[in-house]
Amino acid sequence: MICITGIPGSGKTTICKMLNANGIKCTGLNDIASECGALNGNTVDVDVLRRENINSEVVESHYSHMLECKYVIILEDNEEQLIRRMKSRGYPESKIKENIDAQRSGVIYWEASDRLPANHIFVVHEDSRSINEVFKDVMGIILSLHDKVN
C-alpha cells in the first residue's frame, strides 16, 4: 500500500480524487476509521486502523504514514498557501501553528522513517505549483512503484 500524507491543506484529498479519476484506487482513511470505530471525534486510534484489511492501492490521510505502508508520499507546500487553506477551513490559529511547525520540523518524514527505509519515502514539494503539476509528480512515483507494490 502506498500512503499519501502531509499536513492539512497540502492536497492529499484532491490528489486522491485525481488518482481515482485516473484508474488508481485511492481511499481516504477518515472514512475507513469512522466505519471501523477507530475515529473518536478528531482522534484516530491508529492501532485499531492497523488491524483493518484496507483494500486500496493508495490511501491518504495526515496519519497514513503510521500504517503498514510499503511506500510513503509526503506532500508539502509553502506556508502562505497552507495557512490560507487552513484559515478558509476554520482552523484556529493554534492548530495552524501546530501544523506549520510539523511541516517545518519534518516530523512526518521522521515518523515515516521510523517504519520505512529512506528510499521508500518520497517528498513532493508543491511550492505553489498547479495541482496538475503535483499530480503528475505523484502519478509518476506511483507508476514507478507499481510492480514493487503488487
Contacts in CASP RR format, 6 or more apart in sequence:
PFRMAT RR
TARGET T0000
AUTHOR 0000-0000-0000
METHOD contacts of the structure
MODEL  1
MICITGIPGSGKTTICKMLNANGIKCTGLNDIASECGALNGNTVDVDVLR
RENINSEVVESHYSHMLECKYVIILEDNEEQLIRRMKSRGYPESKIKENI
DAQRSGVIYWEASDRLPANHIFVVHEDSRSINEVFKDVMGIILSLHDKVN
1 54 0 8 1.000
1 56 0 8 1.000
1 57 0 8 1.000
1 58 0 8 1.000
1 59 0 8 1.000
1 67 0 8 1.000
1 68 0 8 1.000
1 69 0 8 1.000
1 70 0 8 1.000
1 149 0 8 1.000
2 57 0 8 1.000
2 58 0 8 1.000
2 59 0 8 1.000
2 69 0 8 1.000
2 70 0 8 1.000
2 71 0 8 1.000
2 72 0 8 1.000
2 73 0 8 1.000
2 142 0 8 1.000
2 145 0 8 1.000
2 149 0 8 1.000
3 58 0 8 1.000
3 59 0 8 1.000
3 60 0 8 1.000
3 61 0 8 1.000
3 64 0 8 1.000
3 65 0 8 1.000
3 67 0 8 1.000
3 69 0 8 1.000
3 71 0 8 1.000
3 72 0 8 1.000
3 73 0 8 1.000
4 12 0 8 1.000
4 15 0 8 1.000
4 16 0 8 1.000
4 26 0 8 1.000
4 58 0 8 1.000
4 59 0 8 1.000
4 60 0 8 1.000
4 64 0 8 1.000
4 72 0 8 1.000
4 73 0 8 1.000
4 75 0 8 1.000
4 138 0 8 1.000
5 12 0 8 1.000
5 60 0 8 1.000
5 61 0 8 1.000
5 62 0 8 1.000
5 63 0 8 1.000
5 64 0 8 1.000
5 65 0 8 1.000
5 72 0 8 1.000
5 73 0 8 1.000
5 74 0 8 1.000
5 75 0 8 1.000
5 108 0 8 1.000
5 112 0 8 1.000
6 12 0 8 1.000
6 62 0 8 1.000
6 74 0 8 1.000
6 75 0 8 1.000
6 76 0 8 1.000
6 103 0 8 1.000
6 108 0 8 1.000
7 62 0 8 1.000
7 76 0 8 1.000
7 82 0 8 1.000
7 99 0 8 1.000
7 100 0 8 1.000
7 102 0 8 1.000
7 103 0 8 1.000
7 108 0 8 1.000
8 62 0 8 1.000
8 82 0 8 1.000
8 85 0 8 1.000
8 86 0 8 1.000
8 89 0 8 1.000
8 91 0 8 1.000
8 99 0 8 1.000
9 77 0 8 1.000
9 82 0 8 1.000
9 85 0 8 1.000
9 86 0 8 1.000
9 89 0 8 1.000
10 75 0 8 1.000
10 76 0 8 1.000
10 77 0 8 1.000
10 82 0 8 1.000
10 103 0 8 1.000
10 126 0 8 1.000
11 75 0 8 1.000
11 77 0 8 1.000
11 126 0 8 1.000
11 131 0 8 1.000
11 134 0 8 1.000
12 60 0 8 1.000
12 61 0 8 1.000
12 62 0 8 1.000
12 75 0 8 1.000
13 28 0 8 1.000
13 60 0 8 1.000
14 131 0 8 1.000
15 26 0 8 1.000
15 60 0 8 1.000
15 75 0 8 1.000
15 131 0 8 1.000
15 134 0 8 1.000
15 135 0 8 1.000
15 138 0 8 1.000
16 26 0 8 1.000
16 27 0 8 1.000
16 28 0 8 1.000
16 58 0 8 1.000
16 60 0 8 1.000
17 26 0 8 1.000
18 131 0 8 1.000
18 135 0 8 1.000
19 25 0 8 1.000
19 26 0 8 1.000
19 58 0 8 1.000
19 135 0 8 1.000
19 138 0 8 1.000
19 139 0 8 1.000
19 142 0 8 1.000
20 26 0 8 1.000
22 139 0 8 1.000
24 57 0 8 1.000
24 58 0 8 1.000
24 139 0 8 1.000
24 142 0 8 1.000
25 56 0 8 1.000
25 57 0 8 1.000
25 58 0 8 1.000
26 56 0 8 1.000
26 57 0 8 1.000
26 58 0 8 1.000
26 59 0 8 1.000
26 60 0 8 1.000
27 54 0 8 1.000
27 56 0 8 1.000
27 58 0 8 1.000
27 59 0 8 1.000
27 60 0 8 1.000
28 59 0 8 1.000
28 60 0 8 1.000
28 61 0 8 1.000
29 44 0 8 1.000
29 49 0 8 1.000
29 54 0 8 1.000
29 59 0 8 1.000
29 60 0 8 1.000
29 61 0 8 1.000
29 63 0 8 1.000
29 64 0 8 1.000
29 67 0 8 1.000
30 39 0 8 1.000
30 44 0 8 1.000
30 61 0 8 1.000
32 38 0 8 1.000
32 49 0 8 1.000
32 52 0 8 1.000
32 54 0 8 1.000
32 59 0 8 1.000
33 39 0 8 1.000
33 44 0 8 1.000
33 45 0 8 1.000
33 48 0 8 1.000
33 49 0 8 1.000
33 61 0 8 1.000
36 48 0 8 1.000
36 49 0 8 1.000
36 52 0 8 1.000
37 45 0 8 1.000
37 48 0 8 1.000
38 44 0 8 1.000
38 45 0 8 1.000
38 46 0 8 1.000
38 48 0 8 1.000
38 49 0 8 1.000
38 52 0 8 1.000
39 45 0 8 1.000
44 61 0 8 1.000
44 63 0 8 1.000
46 63 0 8 1.000
46 66 0 8 1.000
46 67 0 8 1.000
49 67 0 8 1.000
50 67 0 8 1.000
50 68 0 8 1.000
54 67 0 8 1.000
57 142 0 8 1.000
57 149 0 8 1.000
58 142 0 8 1.000
59 67 0 8 1.000
62 108 0 8 1.000
64 72 0 8 1.000
65 72 0 8 1.000
65 74 0 8 1.000
65 108 0 8 1.000
65 111 0 8 1.000
65 112 0 8 1.000
65 115 0 8 1.000
66 111 0 8 1.000
66 115 0 8 1.000
69 112 0 8 1.000
69 115 0 8 1.000
69 116 0 8 1.000
69 120 0 8 1.000
70 116 0 8 1.000
70 120 0 8 1.000
70 145 0 8 1.000
70 148 0 8 1.000
70 149 0 8 1.000
71 116 0 8 1.000
71 120 0 8 1.000
71 121 0 8 1.000
71 122 0 8 1.000
71 141 0 8 1.000
71 145 0 8 1.000
71 148 0 8 1.000
71 149 0 8 1.000
72 112 0 8 1.000
72 116 0 8 1.000
72 120 0 8 1.000
72 121 0 8 1.000
72 122 0 8 1.000
73 122 0 8 1.000
73 123 0 8 1.000
73 124 0 8 1.000
73 138 0 8 1.000
73 141 0 8 1.000
73 142 0 8 1.000
74 108 0 8 1.000
74 109 0 8 1.000
74 112 0 8 1.000
74 121 0 8 1.000
74 122 0 8 1.000
74 123 0 8 1.000
74 124 0 8 1.000
75 124 0 8 1.000
75 126 0 8 1.000
75 134 0 8 1.000
75 138 0 8 1.000
76 103 0 8 1.000
76 123 0 8 1.000
76 124 0 8 1.000
76 125 0 8 1.000
76 126 0 8 1.000
77 125 0 8 1.000
77 126 0 8 1.000
77 127 0 8 1.000
77 128 0 8 1.000
78 126 0 8 1.000
78 127 0 8 1.000
78 128 0 8 1.000
79 100 0 8 1.000
79 103 0 8 1.000
81 126 0 8 1.000
81 128 0 8 1.000
82 99 0 8 1.000
82 100 0 8 1.000
82 103 0 8 1.000
83 96 0 8 1.000
83 100 0 8 1.000
86 95 0 8 1.000
86 96 0 8 1.000
86 99 0 8 1.000
87 96 0 8 1.000
91 99 0 8 1.000
102 108 0 8 1.000
109 121 0 8 1.000
109 123 0 8 1.000
112 121 0 8 1.000
113 121 0 8 1.000
122 141 0 8 1.000
124 134 0 8 1.000
124 137 0 8 1.000
124 138 0 8 1.000
124 141 0 8 1.000
126 134 0 8 1.000
END
